Every structure is written in structure tokens, then in C-alpha cells.
Amino acid sequence: MANHKSAEKRARQTIKRTERNRFYRTRVKNITKAVREAVESKDLDAATQALKTANESFHSFVSRGFLKKQTASRKVSRLAKLVNSLKTAV
């Protein structure tokens, strides 16, 4: 355990950040999973709506400093590719 006042504060901050990061990591996974499941079920409307939600959410995570801009763009791009493959298949 921490012995100095500054080390105790650091420990508290680490706990807070860990909780916050876990929340956002879980959100990213769940949002991605929703898009993939909609594509697997071949539901174009649900997939498009889930992609829109993913785009908005990931870019809001960028503004909050959780994701880098490039990372969010890459994730959205890959999900959009999946949804577009569904459009060409239908």
C-alpha cells in the first residue's frame, strides 16, 4: 500500500481511471457486437442504425479522450465495410 500522500492520491486516481476505461472498453465491444450481429442476421435496417450509433459513440469517445481519432475512424470504417457488403449481397 502507498506510504506517501501523493502515492495515495495516485492510487485513488488509478482506481477511478480503471473503472472509467473499463466502462468505455465494454461500450466499444458491445456497440461493435451489435453491428456484427445485425449484419449476421442480414437485417439491413438494424445494421444501418447500429452503424450510425457506432459512429456517433466512437467519435464522442474521441472527444472525451478515450479513443484516438484514427482508431475510431478505423473501427467505424471496418464496420461500414461489413454493412456495405450486406447491401451488395441483398
C-alpha positions as CSV (number, residue, x, y, z in Angstrom):
1,M,0.0,0.0,0.0
2,A,1.1,3.6,-0.6
3,N,3.0,5.3,2.2
4,H,3.1,8.9,0.9
5,K,0.2,11.3,0.5
6,S,1.0,11.7,-3.2
7,A,1.2,7.9,-3.7
8,E,-2.2,7.5,-2.0
9,K,-3.7,10.1,-4.3
10,R,-2.2,8.3,-7.3
11,A,-3.7,5.0,-6.2
12,R,-7.1,6.7,-5.9
13,Q,-6.8,8.2,-9.4
14,T,-5.7,4.9,-10.8
15,I,-8.8,3.2,-9.5
16,K,-11.1,5.9,-10.9
17,R,-9.4,5.7,-14.3
18,T,-9.5,1.9,-14.4
19,E,-13.3,2.0,-13.8
20,R,-13.8,4.7,-16.5
21,N,-11.7,2.8,-19.0
22,R,-13.4,-0.5,-18.3
23,F,-16.8,1.2,-19.0
24,Y,-15.7,2.6,-22.3
25,R,-13.9,-0.6,-23.4
26,T,-17.1,-2.5,-22.7
27,R,-19.2,0.0,-24.6
28,V,-16.9,-0.2,-27.6
29,K,-17.2,-4.0,-27.6
30,N,-21.0,-4.0,-27.2
31,I,-21.5,-1.5,-29.9
32,T,-19.3,-3.4,-32.3
33,K,-21.0,-6.6,-31.4
34,A,-24.5,-5.1,-32.1
35,V,-23.4,-4.1,-35.6
36,R,-21.9,-7.5,-36.3
37,E,-25.0,-9.4,-35.1
38,A,-27.2,-7.2,-37.3
39,V,-25.1,-8.0,-40.3
40,E,-25.1,-11.7,-39.5
41,S,-28.9,-11.7,-39.2
42,K,-28.9,-9.9,-42.6
43,D,-31.1,-7.1,-41.2
44,L,-30.0,-4.1,-43.3
45,D,-32.1,-1.6,-41.3
46,A,-30.9,-2.7,-37.9
47,A,-27.3,-2.8,-39.2
48,T,-27.5,0.7,-40.6
49,Q,-29.0,2.0,-37.4
50,A,-26.3,0.2,-35.3
51,L,-23.6,1.6,-37.6
52,K,-25.0,5.1,-37.1
53,T,-24.9,4.6,-33.3
54,A,-21.4,3.3,-33.5
55,N,-20.2,6.2,-35.5
56,E,-21.7,8.7,-33.1
57,S,-20.5,6.9,-30.0
58,F,-16.9,6.2,-31.1
59,H,-16.4,9.9,-32.1
60,S,-17.9,11.1,-28.8
61,F,-15.3,8.8,-27.1
62,V,-12.7,10.6,-29.1
63,S,-13.8,14.0,-27.8
64,R,-13.7,12.5,-24.3
65,G,-10.1,11.3,-24.8
66,F,-10.8,7.6,-24.6
67,L,-10.1,6.7,-28.2
68,K,-7.7,8.3,-30.7
69,K,-9.3,9.8,-33.8
70,Q,-7.6,7.4,-36.1
71,T,-8.7,4.4,-34.0
72,A,-12.3,5.5,-34.0
73,S,-12.2,6.1,-37.8
74,R,-10.6,2.7,-38.4
75,K,-13.3,0.9,-36.3
76,V,-16.2,2.7,-38.0
77,S,-14.7,2.1,-41.4
78,R,-14.4,-1.6,-40.8
79,L,-18.0,-1.8,-39.6
80,A,-19.2,0.3,-42.5
81,K,-17.5,-2.2,-44.8
82,L,-19.4,-5.0,-43.3
83,V,-22.7,-3.2,-43.6
84,N,-22.0,-2.3,-47.2
85,S,-21.2,-5.9,-48.0
86,L,-24.7,-6.7,-46.8
87,K,-26.1,-4.0,-49.1
88,T,-24.4,-5.6,-52.2
89,A,-25.5,-9.1,-51.1
90,V,-29.2,-8.1,-50.9
